[in-house]
Amino acid sequence: FDFRTFQKVIYLNRAYERTREIEGDIVECGVGYSETFQILACLTSQDKHERTLWGFDSFEGFPEPSKEDTSSRNPKKGEWKVLTVGQLYVILKRLRLEKDFVDSRVKIVKGFFDDTLRTANVSKIALLHLDVDLYQSYKVCLTELFPNVAKGGIVLFDEYNSPSFPGARKAIDEYLTDKSQTIQKGENTGKYFLIKT
């Protein structure tokens, strides 16, 4: 029993419940080891609205970090190359999700965000989870996807207050400068989110 995972389940479930009557899909950028993606898959599979769950990741690790990402953590290109698309499907199979749900409503998109987000055709988003660590990655994800988040939809920021990834907060703050949105701190997790107004 992992208490941190339990807290994450509660946090994501709470966010999901808030968007239950909001129109749109569930989107995660930065799948990593897929812990969050698995939780979102379980929640989405039980949803009567039959939403699509999107997972965007390079599956090649980080792109080249920019100067905004400089920290003692010192992120490197190619880091976080931890899963293949095939391995992710095996993990989803182990969750015993309905085959029809995985086949028709889970879309895993491989490639760097610069190359995939513009053409992915995600029209409306109810819940957007950004776990992309780097300045440029946050910039691209917000530029391409935030306009598609429905009013009342939620955006979860994994690294907003992370000393390891200072570029994340800089990119988020810069993007939201001229938008009247309020970032809130989640209970128990120390993670930040906003409800789109």
N, C-alpha and C positions, 0 to 999 in steps of 0.2 A: 504493500500500500504506500503510494507516494503522495504525500500531502500537497506538494507543489502541483502535481497533476490534478488532484482533486479540486484545488482552488481554481485552476485553469478551466476545468469543466464547469464549475459554478459561474465563473466570470463569462464564459462564452454562452452558456445557457441563458444567463440573464440578458445578455445582449440580443441573443436570438429571439427570446420571448418579446422583447421590446419591438422587434421588427416583424412580428408574426402577421400583423395585418397590413404591413407595408408591401407594396407591389415591387417585385424585382428578384434578381438572383443573389446567390451567396458567392462571394469572390475572395479568394486568398492569393496574395502575391508573396512569394517566398515560402515554399513548402517545406524546405529543410528535411528534417527527419520525419515529418508528416504527423506529428503528435496533434497539432491543432486541426490539421486537415481531416484527420480521423474523427475527431470530436464533431467537427462541422458536418462530415458525411453522415454520422449517426443522427444528428439533429435534422438535417435536410431530408434524410430518407423517411423520417416520421411526419414530415410536413404535408398537410392536406393540399397546400397550394402547388405542389409539384414543381418546385423551383429547380433550376439548374445550379449545380455546384461547380465553380471554376477553380482550377489550381494552376497558377502561372509560376514557372520557375525555369531558370536556365538549364538546370540539371548538369551544369558545367562548373558550378561554384560562382564566386564573385566575378563581376567584370573588374576592370582596372579601377581601384579606388581613386578619389580625387583629393586635392589638398584639404578640403573641408572634412575629410574623414581621418585626419591625423590625430592619433591618440596613443596612449601607452599600449593599447590593444594591438595597434599596428596591423590592420587588415591587409591581406594580400590577394592579388588576383588568383582565382582558382580555388580559394578556400571555400569550404562548405559544399564541396562536391561529394555528397553523401548518399544519394539515392539515384537510381535510374527510374525512368517511367515504368518499366516492367516491374521493378521491385515495389513501386508504389501500388500498382494494381494487385500484386500478390498480398500486400498488407491489407488492402480494402477487402479482398476475398476472405481473409482471415476474420474480418469483423462480422462475417455472415450477413452482409447486407443483401437485399434482394438483387439478383442478377440483373433484372430489368432496370432497376434504379441505376446501377453502376454503368450498364451499357448505354442507357438513353439520357441520363441526367447528370452524369459526372463527366466533365470535360477537363482533361489535363493538357496544358499547352506548354510545350518545351521550346525554350529559346529565351534570349535576353529581352527584357521588357521593351527596349527601344524597337525591337523587331516584331514583337507579337501583339502588343496591346492595341495598336491602332487598327489592326486588321481582324481582331478577334470577334468583333461584333457582339459585345456585351451591351445590350441596349439599356437595361435598367437594373440598378443594384440596390438591394435592401440592406445588405451587410457586407462591408468591405474590411478585410483584415490585412493590414500591411505589416509584414515582417521582413523588411528588405535591407535593413542595416545601413546602407550607404546613401550618401547625399544625393547622387545622381539618380539612383534607383527610386528614392522617395519622390524626387522631382518628376520623373517620368510617370510613375504610377498615379500621382495626384493629378498631373496635367491631363492624362488620358482618361482616368476613371472617375475622378471626383464629380465632374459635370453630370455623369450618369447615375450618381447616387440619388435615390428618390428623397423627396422632402420627408423628414422623419426617419430616414435611414441612418445607419450607424457606421462610422469609420473607426476602427480600432488601430492604434499605433503601438507597435511592439517596442520600439526603441526611443520613444519621445524623451525620456529622461535618462538615457543610458550614457554614462561617462565613456564607455567603450566605443560608442558610435555617435560622436557629437554632430556629425553631418546630418543625421536623421532629424534632430530637432530644428537645425538651421533650415533645412529644406522645407519642413512642415510650416514653420513660422513664416518663412518667405512666401510660400504659396498662399497662405491664409491672410497675409497682410491686408489685402483690400477686400476681404470677404468677412461678413459679420457672422463668424462662427465662434463658438466657445468650446475650448478644450477642457474636459473634465478628467479628474483622476478616479479610476475604478476602485471600488472597495477591496481591501485585502491584497490586491495583486501588485499595486504600485504602477500599473499600466494606465495609459491615457487614451481617451476616446472623445469623439464628438458626435452629437446628434444633429444632422443637417437641418438647418432652418430654411 
